[in-house]
Amino acid sequence: MSDDHTHVQEFFTARAADWDRRFPDDGPAYAAAVAELGLRAGDRVLDAGCGTGRALPPLRAAVGPAGVVVGADLTPAMLEAAVRAGRDCDGRLLLADVAALPLRSESLDAVFGAGLIAHLPHPAENLRELARVVRPGGTLALFHPIGRAALAARQGRQITPDDLRAEPNLRPLLAGSGWRMTTYVDEDARFLALAVRDA
């Protein structure tokens, strides 16, 4: 396990127990972002870096009982919090690294990633791995319940030009990783980038 993984696990392990209490009002934003994925009944979707599983209920509602919902996270404490919240009823939880997913190539219709990109140790490679498991024409949503400027202010920092989520950086990063960006929204109330898997 790399130092990057250790750092991510330590960061989220320390925060898992009260993660949902820290952000109690994010539910509607998650539901709205999931709706933008355009999922249909029976679709197969991955919540990459699912944390406590806040996206799992709207993902399950979108794909229905015939669909497949998988939540993958690197941090056992986050998955344990998802189970305590009862969200394992909405999808299968996997202790897995998004850099090496235990999923077949082209086995999914979509990937949802909330707050994911900032924690990817090798973004281009990791986004290619997400593209590997999605069928051509499938979709990716990179989401955060607040925009870049609001998040930076919350964390007491400035936005820098090298921020991966800035459109001039994210669009070519996605393009080089097998994705074509179709939507980019960066407002105080949300960040959302949608992309389609290239054929």
Backbone as CSV, one residue per row, in Angstrom:
resi,resn,N_x,N_y,N_z,CA_x,CA_y,CA_z,C_x,C_y,C_z
1,MET,0.848,-1.184,0.000,0.000,0.000,0.000,0.889,1.241,0.000
2,SER,0.557,2.167,-0.888,1.385,3.369,-1.001,1.114,4.330,0.143
3,ASP,2.012,5.291,0.297,1.805,6.346,1.282,0.531,7.128,0.986
4,ASP,0.213,7.283,-0.326,-1.008,7.990,-0.704,-2.224,7.295,-0.094
5,HIS,-2.257,5.975,-0.213,-3.379,5.215,0.343,-3.429,5.340,1.854
6,THR,-2.283,5.263,2.485,-2.232,5.364,3.937,-2.765,6.717,4.391
7,HIS,-2.360,7.781,3.705,-2.823,9.128,4.052,-4.343,9.233,3.903
8,VAL,-4.883,8.739,2.780,-6.330,8.800,2.546,-7.071,8.010,3.618
9,GLN,-6.592,6.814,3.918,-7.257,5.999,4.949,-7.199,6.673,6.313
10,GLU,-6.057,7.225,6.671,-5.948,7.906,7.967,-6.896,9.107,8.041
11,PHE,-6.937,9.882,6.966,-7.799,11.068,6.925,-9.259,10.674,7.151
12,PHE,-9.736,9.673,6.396,-11.159,9.312,6.472,-11.488,8.439,7.676
13,THR,-10.546,7.645,8.151,-10.802,6.847,9.347,-11.083,7.764,10.533
14,ALA,-10.318,8.832,10.651,-10.479,9.760,11.768,-11.814,10.501,11.720
15,ARG,-12.439,10.561,10.540,-13.654,11.359,10.371,-14.912,10.512,10.134
16,ALA,-14.769,9.219,9.985,-15.888,8.373,9.570,-17.062,8.395,10.543
17,ALA,-16.796,8.331,11.836,-17.870,8.179,12.822,-18.874,9.327,12.785
18,ASP,-18.412,10.548,12.535,-19.377,11.655,12.525,-19.439,12.375,11.180
19,TRP,-19.029,11.682,10.111,-19.047,12.283,8.781,-20.444,12.779,8.412
20,ASP,-21.447,11.940,8.564,-22.808,12.332,8.175,-23.339,13.467,9.040
21,ARG,-22.968,13.493,10.302,-23.426,14.587,11.177,-22.791,15.926,10.791
22,ARG,-21.595,15.873,10.230,-20.918,17.108,9.811,-21.581,17.732,8.583
23,PHE,-22.218,16.904,7.762,-22.821,17.375,6.514,-24.259,16.863,6.402
24,PRO,-25.141,17.283,7.314,-26.479,16.686,7.375,-27.421,17.111,6.257
25,ASP,-27.104,18.182,5.545,-28.046,18.730,4.564,-27.690,18.416,3.115
26,ASP,-26.772,17.478,2.891,-26.297,17.198,1.537,-27.205,16.279,0.731
27,GLY,-28.171,15.633,1.377,-29.010,14.645,0.690,-29.630,15.135,-0.607
28,PRO,-30.315,16.297,-0.601,-30.916,16.771,-1.848,-29.891,17.029,-2.957
29,ALA,-28.713,17.512,-2.600,-27.678,17.758,-3.610,-27.204,16.446,-4.228
30,TYR,-27.055,15.409,-3.400,-26.679,14.090,-3.924,-27.758,13.572,-4.872
31,ALA,-29.018,13.677,-4.457,-30.126,13.179,-5.281,-30.178,13.915,-6.616
32,ALA,-29.967,15.232,-6.599,-29.996,16.004,-7.839,-28.850,15.605,-8.766
33,ALA,-27.664,15.375,-8.203,-26.520,14.968,-9.025,-26.737,13.580,-9.621
34,VAL,-27.277,12.668,-8.824,-27.581,11.324,-9.347,-28.589,11.425,-10.488
35,ALA,-29.589,12.290,-10.352,-30.598,12.444,-11.405,-29.952,12.876,-12.718
36,GLU,-28.876,13.671,-12.639,-28.214,14.149,-13.858,-27.460,13.037,-14.594
37,LEU,-27.203,11.920,-13.933,-26.546,10.791,-14.600,-27.449,10.152,-15.658
38,GLY,-28.755,10.348,-15.542,-29.675,9.775,-16.523,-29.791,8.263,-16.442
39,LEU,-29.671,7.721,-15.245,-29.779,6.270,-15.073,-31.190,5.785,-15.389
40,ARG,-31.265,4.523,-15.832,-32.551,3.892,-16.130,-32.708,2.646,-15.276
41,ALA,-33.922,2.203,-15.146,-34.195,0.973,-14.408,-33.360,-0.164,-14.997
42,GLY,-32.719,-0.921,-14.126,-31.904,-2.053,-14.559,-30.448,-1.721,-14.820
43,ASP,-30.075,-0.450,-14.780,-28.681,-0.071,-15.016,-27.776,-0.558,-13.882
44,ARG,-26.469,-0.591,-14.187,-25.436,-1.010,-13.225,-24.532,0.189,-12.971
45,VAL,-24.417,0.572,-11.694,-23.701,1.807,-11.360,-22.779,1.600,-10.171
46,LEU,-21.631,2.260,-10.222,-20.641,2.237,-9.149,-20.580,3.598,-8.487
47,ASP,-20.622,3.615,-7.157,-20.297,4.813,-6.383,-18.842,4.649,-5.973
48,ALA,-17.947,5.336,-6.688,-16.501,5.190,-6.479,-16.052,6.106,-5.355
49,GLY,-15.436,5.527,-4.324,-15.098,6.298,-3.138,-16.375,6.660,-2.395
50,CYS,-17.198,5.665,-2.136,-18.565,5.886,-1.649,-18.643,6.439,-0.240
51,GLY,-17.552,6.355,0.527,-17.592,6.863,1.897,-18.685,6.200,2.711
52,THR,-19.533,7.008,3.335,-20.612,6.474,4.177,-21.846,6.105,3.361
53,GLY,-21.734,6.172,2.053,-22.811,5.680,1.192,-23.968,6.633,0.976
54,ARG,-23.723,7.927,1.094,-24.831,8.877,0.959,-25.464,8.868,-0.435
55,ALA,-24.723,8.460,-1.458,-25.298,8.413,-2.803,-26.044,7.106,-3.076
56,LEU,-25.868,6.106,-2.232,-26.454,4.797,-2.530,-27.985,4.817,-2.591
57,PRO,-28.691,5.482,-1.653,-30.160,5.479,-1.767,-30.676,6.116,-3.067
58,PRO,-30.190,7.307,-3.488,-30.697,7.819,-4.769,-30.242,6.983,-5.966
59,LEU,-29.066,6.368,-5.896,-28.647,5.483,-6.984,-29.574,4.276,-7.077
60,ARG,-29.917,3.691,-5.929,-30.845,2.546,-5.925,-32.208,2.965,-6.468
61,ALA,-32.691,4.134,-6.041,-33.989,4.605,-6.541,-33.956,4.777,-8.059
62,ALA,-32.828,5.222,-8.597,-32.719,5.464,-10.034,-32.686,4.183,-10.850
63,VAL,-32.018,3.147,-10.359,-31.883,1.904,-11.143,-32.929,0.868,-10.780
64,GLY,-33.641,1.081,-9.680,-34.708,0.162,-9.289,-34.190,-1.164,-8.775
65,PRO,-35.123,-2.051,-8.409,-34.727,-3.332,-7.822,-33.981,-4.247,-8.788
66,ALA,-34.158,-4.053,-10.100,-33.462,-4.901,-11.083,-32.058,-4.399,-11.382
67,GLY,-31.726,-3.180,-10.948,-30.408,-2.628,-11.212,-29.378,-3.116,-10.221
68,VAL,-28.133,-2.770,-10.496,-27.008,-3.138,-9.635,-26.351,-1.854,-9.137
69,VAL,-26.195,-1.751,-7.819,-25.505,-0.621,-7.210,-24.351,-1.166,-6.385
70,VAL,-23.154,-0.654,-6.654,-21.965,-1.059,-5.919,-21.321,0.199,-5.340
71,GLY,-20.983,0.150,-4.065,-20.235,1.223,-3.435,-18.852,0.715,-3.075
72,ALA,-17.808,1.358,-3.593,-16.436,0.930,-3.317,-15.709,2.037,-2.563
73,ASP,-14.990,1.653,-1.515,-14.207,2.620,-0.762,-12.967,1.938,-0.217
74,LEU,-11.924,2.741,-0.022,-10.628,2.266,0.453,-10.561,2.165,1.975
75,THR,-11.498,2.831,2.665,-11.408,2.977,4.113,-12.461,2.128,4.822
76,PRO,-12.052,1.086,5.549,-13.018,0.232,6.236,-13.965,1.004,7.160
77,ALA,-13.461,2.023,7.860,-14.314,2.761,8.798,-15.455,3.468,8.082
78,MET,-15.234,3.939,6.875,-16.311,4.582,6.117,-17.371,3.548,5.723
79,LEU,-16.942,2.384,5.287,-17.900,1.336,4.928,-18.679,0.870,6.159
80,GLU,-18.012,0.807,7.305,-18.708,0.440,8.553,-19.769,1.483,8.895
81,ALA,-19.458,2.761,8.675,-20.440,3.819,8.909,-21.613,3.691,7.943
82,ALA,-21.341,3.298,6.705,-22.417,3.082,5.728,-23.347,1.963,6.188
83,VAL,-22.771,0.895,6.734,-23.579,-0.215,7.250,-24.416,0.242,8.442
84,ARG,-23.800,0.986,9.361,-24.550,1.491,10.527,-25.720,2.373,10.104
85,ALA,-25.550,3.099,8.993,-26.624,3.960,8.490,-27.662,3.172,7.687
86,GLY,-27.433,1.873,7.503,-28.371,1.032,6.766,-28.274,1.155,5.259
87,ARG,-27.224,1.778,4.768,-27.126,2.012,3.323,-26.626,0.789,2.554
88,ASP,-26.175,-0.223,3.273,-25.801,-1.467,2.601,-27.030,-2.160,2.019
89,CYS,-28.227,-1.742,2.429,-29.460,-2.277,1.840,-29.671,-1.753,0.422
90,ASP,-29.023,-0.631,0.098,-29.212,-0.014,-1.214,-28.160,-0.426,-2.232
91,GLY,-27.091,-1.055,-1.792,-26.044,-1.470,-2.721,-25.040,-2.369,-2.037
92,ARG,-24.278,-3.068,-2.848,-23.220,-3.933,-2.335,-21.997,-3.079,-2.027
93,LEU,-21.449,-3.236,-0.837,-20.272,-2.466,-0.434,-19.012,-3.295,-0.647
94,LEU,-18.001,-2.660,-1.250,-16.721,-3.321,-1.504,-15.594,-2.511,-0.880
95,LEU,-14.722,-3.179,-0.147,-13.482,-2.561,0.293,-12.535,-2.693,-0.895
96,ALA,-12.354,-1.603,-1.627,-11.584,-1.673,-2.865,-10.993,-0.310,-3.198
97,ASP,-9.901,-0.346,-3.926,-9.203,0.840,-4.401,-9.694,1.143,-5.808
98,VAL,-10.095,2.387,-6.076,-10.560,2.722,-7.422,-9.439,2.630,-8.448
99,ALA,-8.193,2.503,-7.994,-7.075,2.335,-8.920,-6.986,0.916,-9.464
100,ALA,-7.662,-0.027,-8.824,-7.623,-1.429,-9.254,-8.923,-2.092,-8.825
101,LEU,-9.982,-1.807,-9.561,-11.307,-2.291,-9.177,-11.479,-3.774,-9.489
102,PRO,-12.089,-4.528,-8.580,-12.329,-5.952,-8.824,-13.611,-6.155,-9.637
103,LEU,-13.688,-5.457,-10.772,-14.875,-5.501,-11.632,-14.450,-5.793,-13.064
104,ARG,-15.322,-6.483,-13.803,-15.036,-6.796,-15.199,-15.035,-5.534,-16.057
105,SER,-14.252,-5.537,-17.104,-14.238,-4.434,-18.064,-15.614,-4.272,-18.692
106,GLU,-16.036,-3.023,-18.862,-17.295,-2.659,-19.517,-18.511,-3.304,-18.860
107,SER,-18.440,-3.517,-17.530,-19.539,-4.176,-16.830,-20.554,-3.207,-16.230
108,LEU,-20.280,-1.891,-16.308,-21.151,-0.901,-15.691,-21.693,0.082,-16.723
109,ASP,-22.802,0.715,-16.351,-23.385,1.766,-17.185,-22.935,3.150,-16.738
110,ALA,-22.536,3.291,-15.473,-22.196,4.619,-14.968,-21.342,4.520,-13.712
111,VAL,-20.628,5.620,-13.448,-19.853,5.785,-12.207,-20.205,7.137,-11.614
112,PHE,-20.420,7.145,-10.304,-20.662,8.370,-9.552,-19.496,8.531,-8.594
113,GLY,-18.899,9.722,-8.561,-17.771,9.954,-7.658,-17.942,11.277,-6.934
114,ALA,-18.321,11.224,-5.672,-18.516,12.441,-4.875,-17.233,12.761,-4.123
115,GLY,-16.689,13.948,-4.354,-15.468,14.352,-3.668,-14.282,13.473,-3.989
116,LEU,-14.356,12.737,-5.070,-13.371,11.698,-5.369,-12.056,12.249,-5.920
117,ILE,-12.137,13.142,-6.874,-10.947,13.467,-7.672,-9.822,14.068,-6.838
118,ALA,-10.161,14.792,-5.791,-9.125,15.400,-4.945,-8.317,14.356,-4.183
119,HIS,-8.831,13.139,-4.083,-8.161,12.090,-3.314,-7.533,11.008,-4.194
120,LEU,-7.522,11.219,-5.508,-6.905,10.242,-6.403,-5.410,10.483,-6.468
121,PRO,-4.584,9.478,-6.126,-3.144,9.686,-6.145,-2.581,9.868,-7.555
122,HIS,-3.202,9.227,-8.537,-2.750,9.309,-9.933,-3.989,9.530,-10.799
123,PRO,-4.482,10.766,-10.868,-5.792,11.022,-11.476,-5.970,10.459,-12.884
124,ALA,-5.002,10.634,-13.765,-5.169,10.141,-15.137,-5.322,8.627,-15.150
125,GLU,-4.441,7.933,-14.441,-4.527,6.468,-14.388,-5.814,6.015,-13.715
126,ASN,-6.181,6.687,-12.629,-7.373,6.286,-11.884,-8.649,6.513,-12.698
127,LEU,-8.711,7.614,-13.439,-9.868,7.855,-14.302,-9.909,6.857,-15.457
128,ARG,-8.740,6.411,-15.937,-8.708,5.355,-16.960,-9.266,4.047,-16.404
129,GLU,-8.973,3.770,-15.126,-9.515,2.559,-14.518,-11.039,2.649,-14.410
130,LEU,-11.557,3.820,-14.095,-13.012,3.984,-14.078,-13.585,3.799,-15.478
131,ALA,-12.894,4.315,-16.498,-13.352,4.122,-17.876,-13.337,2.645,-18.255
132,ARG,-12.364,1.900,-17.758,-12.264,0.472,-18.090,-13.523,-0.288,-17.705
133,VAL,-14.103,0.048,-16.552,-15.229,-0.752,-16.050,-16.581,-0.274,-16.575
134,VAL,-16.578,0.804,-17.372,-17.828,1.352,-17.913,-17.922,1.046,-19.405
135,ARG,-19.112,0.683,-19.847,-19.323,0.402,-21.272,-19.156,1.678,-22.096
136,PRO,-18.779,1.547,-23.380,-18.745,2.727,-24.248,-20.111,3.417,-24.248
137,GLY,-20.105,4.735,-24.112,-21.350,5.486,-24.039,-21.885,5.626,-22.628
138,GLY,-21.270,4.922,-21.667,-21.666,5.056,-20.268,-21.206,6.394,-19.712
139,THR,-21.639,6.708,-18.503,-21.418,8.055,-17.976,-20.644,8.062,-16.658
140,LEU,-20.031,9.225,-16.407,-19.297,9.490,-15.171,-19.784,10.819,-14.626
141,ALA,-20.053,10.858,-13.331,-20.372,12.117,-12.649,-19.340,12.343,-11.564
142,LEU,-18.617,13.461,-11.661,-17.717,13.906,-10.597,-18.443,15.036,-9.887
143,PHE,-18.714,14.852,-8.607,-19.639,15.719,-7.885,-19.035,16.174,-6.561
144,HIS,-19.430,17.358,-6.140,-19.198,17.808,-4.770,-20.378,18.679,-4.389
145,PRO,-20.899,18.527,-3.148,-22.099,19.275,-2.778,-21.895,20.777,-2.590
146,ILE,-20.673,21.255,-2.710,-20.429,22.693,-2.802,-19.373,22.918,-3.880
147,GLY,-19.362,24.138,-4.427,-18.433,24.463,-5.500,-17.005,24.645,-5.022
148,ARG,-16.112,24.839,-5.975,-14.684,24.940,-5.658,-14.373,26.119,-4.750
149,ALA,-14.947,27.282,-5.047,-14.648,28.478,-4.240,-15.179,28.323,-2.817
150,ALA,-16.394,27.797,-2.683,-16.983,27.614,-1.351,-16.196,26.580,-0.551
151,LEU,-15.746,25.529,-1.221,-14.957,24.503,-0.531,-13.619,25.078,-0.069
152,ALA,-12.980,25.835,-0.934,-11.695,26.441,-0.558,-11.876,27.375,0.635
153,ALA,-12.941,28.158,0.633,-13.205,29.069,1.755,-13.446,28.282,3.042
154,ARG,-14.187,27.184,2.933,-14.450,26.340,4.114,-13.149,25.797,4.686
155,GLN,-12.209,25.470,3.793,-10.935,24.881,4.222,-9.869,25.940,4.508
156,GLY,-10.221,27.212,4.355,-9.281,28.289,4.644,-8.125,28.387,3.673
157,ARG,-8.391,28.119,2.401,-7.331,28.180,1.395,-7.834,28.916,0.160
158,GLN,-6.928,29.202,-0.741,-7.259,29.845,-2.017,-7.324,28.784,-3.108
159,ILE,-8.146,29.035,-4.119,-8.130,28.177,-5.308,-6.850,28.488,-6.079
160,THR,-6.164,27.460,-6.506,-4.935,27.643,-7.281,-5.178,27.247,-8.732
161,PRO,-4.364,27.772,-9.659,-4.556,27.454,-11.079,-4.382,25.965,-11.392
162,ASP,-3.672,25.231,-10.536,-3.456,23.807,-10.813,-4.560,22.914,-10.233
163,ASP,-5.643,23.488,-9.706,-6.770,22.715,-9.184,-7.300,21.790,-10.289
164,LEU,-7.291,20.502,-10.030,-7.741,19.533,-11.032,-9.174,19.750,-11.461
165,ARG,-9.991,20.321,-10.570,-11.409,20.491,-10.887,-11.689,21.730,-11.731
166,ALA,-10.697,22.589,-11.939,-10.883,23.730,-12.836,-11.128,23.193,-14.251
167,GLU,-12.088,23.771,-14.948,-12.459,23.247,-16.262,-11.280,23.122,-17.225
168,PRO,-10.364,24.115,-17.307,-9.237,23.977,-18.247,-8.303,22.812,-17.895
169,ASN,-8.316,22.362,-16.662,-7.505,21.212,-16.259,-8.287,19.906,-16.378
170,LEU,-9.557,19.943,-15.974,-10.354,18.715,-15.919,-10.713,18.194,-17.299
171,ARG,-11.075,19.081,-18.209,-11.498,18.630,-19.545,-10.403,17.809,-20.239
172,PRO,-9.148,18.301,-20.330,-8.117,17.468,-20.976,-7.737,16.241,-20.153
173,LEU,-7.812,16.339,-18.818,-7.531,15.175,-17.985,-8.519,14.059,-18.295
174,LEU,-9.800,14.402,-18.380,-10.814,13.402,-18.720,-10.602,12.877,-20.136
175,ALA,-10.338,13.781,-21.073,-10.165,13.375,-22.473,-9.008,12.394,-22.623
176,GLY,-7.943,12.600,-21.879,-6.795,11.708,-21.946,-6.998,10.402,-21.209
177,SER,-8.131,10.293,-20.504,-8.411,9.097,-19.704,-9.601,8.300,-20.232
178,GLY,-10.057,8.633,-21.435,-11.135,7.864,-22.047,-12.523,8.442,-21.863
179,TRP,-12.613,9.706,-21.423,-13.903,10.347,-21.161,-14.030,11.630,-21.971
180,ARG,-15.250,11.962,-22.379,-15.538,13.231,-23.039,-16.486,14.028,-22.145
181,MET,-16.012,15.163,-21.649,-16.829,15.958,-20.736,-17.991,16.597,-21.491
182,THR,-19.193,16.464,-20.944,-20.396,17.001,-21.584,-21.025,18.135,-20.785
183,THR,-20.776,18.188,-19.482,-21.373,19.203,-18.612,-20.349,19.613,-17.567
184,TYR,-20.287,20.921,-17.301,-19.407,21.419,-16.248,-20.142,22.522,-15.506
185,VAL,-20.361,22.324,-14.207,-21.046,23.303,-13.360,-20.192,23.503,-12.110
186,ASP,-19.841,24.752,-11.840,-19.091,25.076,-10.626,-19.732,26.317,-10.003
187,GLU,-20.689,26.072,-9.126,-21.429,27.126,-8.443,-21.178,26.988,-6.950
188,ASP,-21.558,28.004,-6.171,-21.395,27.888,-4.715,-22.079,26.642,-4.175
189,ALA,-23.258,26.321,-4.715,-24.066,25.240,-4.160,-23.677,23.850,-4.651
190,ARG,-22.856,23.755,-5.689,-22.462,22.423,-6.168,-21.378,22.504,-7.222
191,PHE,-20.662,21.381,-7.325,-19.719,21.151,-8.410,-20.169,19.872,-9.100
192,LEU,-20.284,19.897,-10.411,-20.680,18.696,-11.151,-20.047,18.714,-12.522
193,ALA,-19.305,17.653,-12.825,-18.780,17.439,-14.162,-19.296,16.098,-14.644
194,LEU,-19.966,16.100,-15.779,-20.460,14.867,-16.376,-19.619,14.549,-17.602
195,ALA,-19.356,13.269,-17.805,-18.570,12.845,-18.951,-19.124,11.533,-19.498
196,VAL,-18.877,11.299,-20.779,-19.307,10.082,-21.448,-18.073,9.280,-21.817
197,ARG,-18.164,7.982,-21.610,-17.059,7.067,-21.947,-16.944,6.958,-23.449
198,ASP,-15.745,7.217,-23.962,-15.503,7.114,-25.410,-15.664,5.680,-25.883
199,ALA,-16.010,5.545,-27.159,-16.145,4.208,-27.735,-14.793,3.545,-27.894
